[in-house]
Amino acid sequence: MPRLISGAFAAASLGLLISGSANAAKPFPSPSAPAPVFYRSVKVDGLDIFYREAGAANAPTLLLLHGFPSSSRMFEPLLARLSGQFHLLAPDYPGFGHSDAPDPKAFAYTFDHIAEVMQHFTEAVGSSRYVLYMQDYGGPVGFRLAVSHPERVQGIIIQNAVAHDDGLGPRWNRMREFWADRAANEAGFRQSLTSLAGAQRRHLGASPNAANYDPDLWADEFAFLNKSGESDIQIDLFFDYRTNVASYSAWQAWLRQAKPPTLVVWGRYDQSFEAAEAQAYKREIPDAEVHLIDAGHFALDEKPDEVAALIGAFMSKLSKSKRAQSTPMKRANTPR
């Protein structure tokens, strides 16, 4: 789980206007200074759901959906950099972070159920329109929200989250074996899931810049995964991941039909998902902005400034587009 970012980020370095090439960008005017971050809980479906919130409630909203095995904590770099301009909501799923973690015998840890709780979370906090930021598990959760309530989605930001088979490389063969025969494969899979080496590998990936990573990232994650009962929760969710693969065609159909404004920011050193997935989104959204950056699966670990700048530019362009669409056209003067 990424470390808490302390200290305000200089506002002048926040944003970039994206040019036509994948990695080129130019500065845009500085927004306001970062807003305070609030750490709150709300009762949803009988559970205490923890969330981080920053920015003015009447500003465009970013709903930040975290990955495995992190929490809303991974978004602290964005809260520090973007809250002066946008409204950010970052919840912890049930079983993650500071949210309640009921026993799997009493709570179904499936992506359908997690998405249902997150939908009810947005309703509980009064957020009816948002741009989705989806990372890793945030993809399956976010796409379910989008298909269920497309009218609420103003745009999507994909950061190393998969909706095509392109993203699932050879490493996923072992996962498929687990799905096919859980009993025969669970013990080995559980050991790998909760190991310190596995936690480190998820963050570093194939990065040549290991010295840029704080080891607290995977040490904290390792400690989280080894809490009492946590491996049972995560094993259930890993087993249910097969339902995400089965849903890819439905998610792709929604993308083709809805054509939401789309930004894809992909850490090229990710060893969980293939980089080919980044370009795969262009099959449904030809106008999608796609950026491959020198980072891993958790791009905010190493490139928070770059990711925040790309998001800031995307959100600013989206806001300008919305304002332009809502401005009534002046009627031309007709000679009498």
N, C-alpha and C positions, 0 to 999 in steps of 0.2 A: 504494500500500500504506500503510494508516494508520500513523501514527507511533507509536513506542513510548511508552507512558505511564509516566512516572516519578513516584515518590512514592505513598504509600498514600492511598486515598480514605477519607474519614471514614466509619466503619461505620454511624454513626447515620443517614446519609442513604441507606442502601442500598435499603430495601424499601418497597413500597407494597402495600396490599391493594386489589384492583381492585373498584370498585363497578359497578353496572349500566350506567352510561353509558360511552361509548368512551374518554374521556380523564380521567375522574375517578378519584382514588386517595387512599388514606389511609395514613399510616405504620404499619408493624408493628415489633415489637421488634427491636432491633439484633442482628445476628449477631456472630460472632467477628471479630477483625481479619483482614485479608487474609493468606493463606498465601504462602510463597515460590513463585515461578514457576521451574520447572525446564525446561531446554532440552535435549532429548534426541533421539537417533536410534535407530531399530530397523530391523533387516534384515527386509524384507518382499518376497517373490518376487524375491530377488536384488538389491533396491534399498535404498538407505539412505533411509528415510522419517523426516524431521524432524518433531518435534512439541513443543508446549508443554504443560506439565501443571502444575496447581496444585490444592491442596485435598486433604483426606483421602480416601484411596482407598475407604473404607467409606461415604462420603457419597453421596447421589444424584449420578449422573454426567450431565454435559452433554457431548455429543459435538458439537463446534463445526466446522461444515463451511463453508469460506470460498467466496467468489465469485471472479469474474474481474475483473482479473488479479492479485488480491491473494494472500494467504497467511494462515497462522495469525497473522501479525502484526496483522491487523485486529481480533483478539479480545483484544489486550492490555488495552483498557478493561474488559472483562468479567472477565478474570483478576484485575485489581486490585480489582474491586468485589464479586465473588461467591465468591472462593476461600475465604473464611472460613466459608462455609456449604455449599458444594457442591464436588464433584470435577469439574474441567474438563479435557477433552482436546481439543487443537486441532492436528490434523495438517496438513502441507503435502502437497498432491497431487503425484504425479510430474510434473515439469516446472514446478513452482511453488516459490517461496520457497527454502528450504534443502534440499529433497529432491532426490534424483538426477533428472537431466533427460536420459534417454537419447535418442539420435538417433531421430527419427520413422521412419527406415528400419528400425530395429531394435525399436521399441516402438510398439504401436498406441495412439495418443492418441484413444481413444473414451470416451464416458461409461460404457459397459459395463465397459471395462477399468479405468478410474479407480475405479469403484465396487467392482470385484473387489479391487483393491489395498487400498482403504479397509476393506473387510470383513475382509481378512486382517490389516490393521493392528490392528483392534479385537481380533482373536483373539490376535495377537502380544503385545499389552499386557494381555491378560486382562480386557477389558471386554465383558461379555456382556449387560448391561442398561443402557440409557441413554435420555435424552431427546435427540432430535435438534434441533439449531439449524441451520437451512438458510437460507443467503443466496445469491442468484443461482445460480451453478453448484452450490452446496450443495444446491439443490433436486433437480436431476437425480441427483446422487450419493446424497443421502439417501433419496429415494423408492425408488431401486433397492435400497438396504440394507433398507428397510422391507418391500418386497414379497418380497425374498429370505428375510428372517428377521423376520417380524412379531412373534415372541415376544420379541425383544430390545428392542422399542421401547415405552417407557413413556409417551411423549408426544412432541409435535412443536411446535417454535417456527418459524414462517415469518417471515422478514424479507426482503421484496422478492425472493421466489422464486416461480416461476410453475408452475402445474399445470393451467391452463385457457387457452383462446384469449382470454379476457377481458383477459389481461395483455399481449397482443401487439398493439400499436397500429400506426399507419401506418409508423413507423420500421422495422418488420419486413418491409415489402414488399421492401426492398433485400436483406435477408437471404434472403428466399425466392428472389429472383433468383439469388443466389449458390448456393443449394442446387440450383436447377434447372440451372444451367450454371456450374460452378466455373471452368472454363478461361477463360471470357469475362469473369468478374467478379473473379477473384482478385487481380489486380494493384491495382486501385482499392481493393478491400476491405482488402488488406494495408497499403496506405499510410495509410488512415483508422485502422486498428487500432493502428498504432504511433506515431501523431502525438501531440504534446504537447497540442494543442487537444482531441483526443478524450479523452485522459486527464483533462484538467481538466473537460470536460463531463460525464464519468461521475460525478464527485464533486459538482460544483455543481448539476447538473440545472437545475431552474427556481427554485432557492432565492433568495429576496430578501435572504438574509443572507450574501453572499459573504465579507464581512469576518470571519466566524466560522471560515473554513476556512484551515488551514495549507497553503500552497502546496507544502510538502514532500510532501503526500499524493500529488499527481499528478506531481511531479518524480521521486519515487522510483519510481512506477509506470511512467513514461516510460522511465526508465533500465532497469528490469527488462525491459520489452517489447523494448528494443533490444539486449539481450545477444545474442551470437552464437548463432544457431539458435533463439532463442525465438519469433520470428514464425512459423517453420515449425510449431512445436508448437501455437501458438495458432490458426493457420489450420486445422489438422487438426481441432482441437476445435470451432471455430466451424462447420465443415462438418458435423461429426457432430451438431450441436445439433438437426438435423432429426429425429433419432431420439427426442429428448425430446418434441417436439410430437406425434409419432406414439404416444408412450406415455401421453399425458395421460389417455385414457379408462381405461387400466389403473390408473393412480395414483388416479384418482377412484373407481374401483370399490373399491380397497383402503381408501380413506378412508371410504366408505359402510359397508363391511363391518366394519372394525376400530374405527371411531369413536374414534380416540385422543384423549386430552385435547389440545386445540389452542389455541395462542396465536398470533395474527397481529399483528405489529408492522410497520407499513408507512410508509415515508418518503414523504410526499405529493409531494415535489418531484422524485421519480425521473422521468427522461426515458427510461430504458431500458424500464421496464415500466409499464403503466397501473395507476392506483390502483384501478380497478374490480376488479382481481384480488383485492384484500384481502377484499372482501365475497363474492367467488365461492366461497371456501372454506366459507361457511355453507350452500351447497347440499348439500354432503356432510356437514358437521359443524354442524348448527344451533346447538349450544351453544358453538361456538368463540368465544373472546374476540378481538375485532378492534379494533385501535387504529391510527388514522391520526395520525401525529405530524409535527411541523414539521421534517422532515429530508429528505435525499435518498436515493439508491440505497444508499449506505453510511451507514446511520443512526447508526452509532457514531462517525462523524466529528464530528457536531455535537451529538448528544443521548445521550451515553453514560450519563449519570445516569438519564435517563428510561427508556431501554431496560433498563438493569440493574435498575431498580426493578420494572418490569413483569415481567421474568423471575424476579426473586427472589420476588415474590408468587405467580406461577404455580407455581413449583417448590415453594414452601412449602405451597400448597393441595394440590398433587399428593401431596406427602409425607404430609400429614395424611389425605388420602383413602385412601392405601395403608395407613396404620396403622389406620384405622377398619375397612377391609375385612378386615384380618388379625386383628383382635381378636375372639376367640370370644364369642358371645352367652352370657350367663348363663342357665342353665335355671331356669325359674320353679319355685318350691316348690309341690308338689302336695299338697293336703290328704289325709291318710290316713283 
